[in-house]
Amino acid sequence: MTAVKDPRYLAFIVIALFLFTFHLISSSSFFRAWQDGSYGERQEVPAHDAALPFPVFPININTATFDELVLLPGIGDKTATRIIERRDRIGAFNSLDELKEIKGIGQAVVEKLNGLATAG
């Protein structure tokens, strides 16, 4: 008699599949929510003014922090510091083209920033 035709083998396979399926279902968050009665309840949504864990593009160069500026392509630590210093000294940028006044930023960097940064 082969193992496949042996009824004990088939019963073992059926029971193993049942236990495995039961384990998957019982360990899921859906099942836990269903058990404690919280399934279908509304979850609390964070406020819109809460800080996001990722940058939101386009980044406004007139209000961006140092950490936000260094996320932009072609903007390193020194360049981000220069942008903030120029912004504090002279005031807000009117356009991205004004960034070319800062050492280390040329036309190529300004073109990379299109769509990722804004001056207003």
C-alpha positions in Angstrom: 0.0 0.0 0.0 1.4 3.4 -0.9 1.4 6.3 1.5 -0.9 8.4 -0.7 -3.7 5.9 -0.6 -3.3 5.2 3.1 -6.3 6.9 4.9 -4.2 7.7 7.9 -1.8 9.7 5.8 -4.7 11.6 4.1 -6.2 12.3 7.6 -2.8 13.6 8.8 -2.6 16.0 5.8 -6.1 17.3 6.3 -5.6 17.9 10.0 -2.2 19.6 9.3 -3.8 21.9 6.8 -6.7 22.7 9.1 -4.4 23.6 12.0 -2.1 25.7 9.7 -5.2 27.6 8.4 -6.6 28.1 11.9 -3.2 29.4 13.1 -3.1 31.9 10.2 -6.6 33.1 10.8 -6.3 33.3 14.6 -3.1 35.3 14.5 -4.4 37.9 12.0 -5.3 41.4 13.1 -8.7 41.0 11.5 -9.5 38.0 13.8 -8.3 39.8 16.9 -10.4 42.9 16.0 -13.4 40.7 15.4 -12.9 39.0 18.8 -12.7 42.2 20.8 -15.5 43.8 18.9 -13.4 46.6 17.4 -13.8 45.4 13.8 -15.4 48.2 11.7 -14.7 51.0 14.2 -13.0 54.1 12.9 -9.4 54.4 13.6 -8.0 57.7 14.8 -6.4 59.7 11.9 -3.5 62.0 12.7 -4.1 65.7 12.4 -3.1 67.3 9.1 -0.7 69.7 10.8 1.3 66.8 12.4 4.8 66.4 11.2 5.1 63.8 8.4 7.9 61.2 8.5 8.7 61.9 4.9 9.2 65.1 2.9 6.3 66.5 0.9 7.3 67.9 -2.4 7.6 70.5 -3.7 9.6 72.0 -0.9 9.3 75.7 -0.4 12.9 77.1 -0.2 11.7 80.1 1.7 10.4 78.1 4.6 12.4 74.9 4.4 14.5 73.7 7.2 18.1 72.6 6.8 17.1 68.9 6.9 14.5 69.5 4.1 16.9 71.4 1.9 19.6 68.7 2.0 17.0 66.3 0.6 16.9 68.2 -2.7 19.3 67.0 -5.5 22.4 69.0 -5.8 22.0 70.6 -2.3 24.5 69.5 0.3 25.2 70.6 3.8 27.2 73.7 2.8 24.8 74.8 0.1 21.8 74.4 2.4 23.6 76.5 5.0 24.3 79.2 2.4 20.6 79.2 1.3 19.4 79.7 4.8 22.0 82.4 5.5 21.1 84.3 2.3 17.4 83.9 3.1 18.0 85.4 6.6 20.2 88.2 5.3 18.3 89.4 2.2 14.8 87.8 2.5 12.7 85.4 0.6 13.5 84.1 -2.8 11.2 85.3 -5.6 12.1 82.4 -7.9 14.3 79.3 -8.1 16.6 81.2 -10.5 17.7 83.4 -7.7 19.4 80.3 -6.2 22.1 80.8 -8.9 23.4 83.7 -6.8 24.6 81.2 -4.2 28.0 79.6 -4.5 27.7 76.0 -5.6 24.4 76.3 -7.4 24.3 76.6 -11.2 21.8 76.3 -13.9 22.0 72.4 -13.8 21.1 72.3 -10.2 18.2 74.8 -10.7 16.9 72.5 -13.5 17.0 69.5 -11.2 14.9 71.4 -8.6 12.0 72.1 -11.0 9.0 70.2 -9.6 10.8 69.4 -6.4 11.2 72.9 -5.0 9.4 76.2 -5.2 10.0 79.8 -4.1 6.5 80.5 -3.0 
